[in-house]
Amino acid sequence: MVVVPNPYISPYYNPYIPNYYNRYTPYTPYYGLPVATPTRLFNRPVFSMGVLSTIGTDPSLPTFGVYGTVGSENVFFKMSYEGSRVSNIEHYNNITLNDVYSWNDQSRGEFERYSALFVGMGGKLTPSIYPFLGANFYFQEQDLIFYDELHILSNDGEYSINGIDKNGLNVRGGIMFRKNNFEVGTNITLLNPARFGANIGLNF
């Protein structure tokens, strides 16, 4: 006759108790607690970078720039910088309109440059759709262009002076679409000046 000892049922493991058995399989000795797998408290970090471009109501001011994001699979922060082309006309900060009028130099129009710094936050809506919203700090510079017949101020006679600059803050929102390590997105800048844009990049 085989005598099977009654298992010692205890919610706690004590290695010093002889004939300690697993409460679920009394014929197999209990050698210790199972190895616990730690639970990940946060999603894996996600970084991305890419290029973007925007265009406004004035088609002469398309911008190009770079952006980056940092965060997790569910929440991220986004920052970008963009700017339109730079003028190649000789520029003078120390010449005023009164000087130009006294010289009777001819007006040749104006040149504008737009640049912006965006800081925002976004989140995961679906596994591939990530909307975002944030503040857009923009800088719009104006140069007044004139022509000097004597070609004293430049080789071709054209030069520019400071016009009226506009700096401000508006709201930008958009959606990024992510698939594996590839992402594209669209955005819209509200209020004056309104702009529309797109971006393309990689995440890792």
VENZIWO-V194596 format. One record per residue. RES is the residue in one small letter. SS is DSSP state (alpha for helix, beta for strand, coil for the rest). PHI is phi in whole degrees, 0 to 359 (* if undefined). PSI is psi in whole degrees, -180 to 180 (none if undefined). Layout:
# VENZIWO-V194596
res={RES;RES}
ss={SS;SS}
phi={PHI;PHI}
psi={PSI;PSI}
This chain:
# VENZIWO-V194596
res={m;v;v;v;p;n;p;y;i;s;p;y;y;n;p;y;i;p;n;y;y;n;r;y;t;p;y;t;p;y;y;g;l;p;v;a;t;p;t;r;l;f;n;r;p;v;f;s;m;g;v;l;s;t;i;g;t;d;p;s;l;p;t;f;g;v;y;g;t;v;g;s;e;n;v;f;f;k;m;s;y;e;g;s;r;v;s;n;i;e;h;y;n;n;i;t;l;n;d;v;y;s;w;n;d;q;s;r;g;e;f;e;r;y;s;a;l;f;v;g;m;g;g;k;l;t;p;s;i;y;p;f;l;g;a;n;f;y;f;q;e;q;d;l;i;f;y;d;e;l;h;i;l;s;n;d;g;e;y;s;i;n;g;i;d;k;n;g;l;n;v;r;g;g;i;m;f;r;k;n;n;f;e;v;g;t;n;i;t;l;l;n;p;a;r;f;g;a;n;i;g;l;n;f}
ss={coil;coil;coil;coil;coil;coil;coil;coil;coil;coil;coil;coil;coil;coil;coil;coil;coil;coil;coil;coil;beta;coil;coil;coil;coil;coil;coil;coil;beta;coil;coil;coil;coil;coil;coil;coil;coil;coil;coil;coil;coil;coil;coil;coil;coil;beta;beta;beta;beta;beta;beta;beta;beta;beta;beta;beta;coil;coil;coil;coil;coil;coil;beta;beta;beta;beta;beta;beta;beta;beta;beta;coil;coil;coil;beta;beta;beta;beta;beta;beta;beta;beta;beta;coil;coil;coil;coil;coil;coil;beta;beta;beta;coil;coil;coil;coil;alpha;alpha;alpha;alpha;alpha;alpha;alpha;coil;coil;beta;beta;beta;beta;beta;beta;beta;beta;beta;beta;beta;beta;beta;beta;beta;beta;beta;beta;beta;coil;coil;coil;coil;beta;beta;beta;beta;beta;beta;beta;beta;beta;beta;beta;beta;beta;beta;beta;beta;beta;beta;beta;coil;coil;coil;coil;coil;coil;coil;coil;coil;coil;beta;beta;beta;beta;beta;coil;coil;coil;beta;beta;beta;beta;beta;beta;beta;beta;beta;beta;beta;beta;beta;beta;coil;coil;beta;beta;beta;beta;beta;beta;beta;beta;coil;coil;coil;coil;coil;beta;beta;beta;beta;beta;beta;beta;beta;beta;coil}
phi={*;262;259;260;293;291;294;276;270;211;288;242;266;230;292;271;275;292;52;281;241;294;294;268;229;296;270;247;299;266;261;149;285;293;291;270;267;297;276;287;280;234;288;296;293;231;238;212;208;184;242;217;211;227;217;249;292;266;293;278;241;289;242;224;193;231;217;208;229;215;167;241;289;251;225;212;250;233;222;211;224;215;199;272;295;264;289;255;273;301;244;231;278;261;256;254;296;298;297;296;295;290;272;59;284;278;280;241;96;213;232;239;230;242;218;206;239;247;225;207;220;219;206;274;265;225;303;233;244;228;284;213;206;187;262;240;266;246;225;240;257;237;245;265;257;225;240;258;296;274;56;277;271;198;291;262;93;274;210;226;229;292;253;257;265;236;237;189;227;220;250;232;222;185;224;252;247;246;220;57;260;247;213;227;198;231;209;223;258;270;67;278;272;282;216;235;206;212;218;213;192;233;238;206}
psi={133;126;120;118;148;131;145;110;117;138;-9;148;128;105;-11;-5;120;156;40;129;154;129;-21;-27;90;-15;-4;124;146;115;0;176;147;153;126;134;118;142;131;121;-26;156;162;144;143;129;148;156;154;-166;155;164;143;160;143;-164;-24;108;-11;-2;51;145;158;145;-167;158;164;153;153;138;-148;-169;-18;-33;142;159;142;140;142;156;139;160;154;180;154;142;141;13;141;126;143;120;-17;6;132;172;-35;-38;-44;-44;-35;-26;-8;35;146;143;137;24;-151;162;134;145;135;135;157;148;122;137;123;-175;145;176;171;121;-47;175;-16;-4;126;97;155;161;144;-172;139;113;115;154;119;112;142;130;134;127;136;166;127;113;-27;-6;39;-38;-14;166;-38;2;-19;140;166;156;171;136;-139;120;145;122;145;-171;131;-174;136;136;162;-172;134;140;120;136;111;-121;12;143;145;163;166;157;159;134;121;163;178;126;136;140;155;146;176;158;159;138;-170;146;152;none}
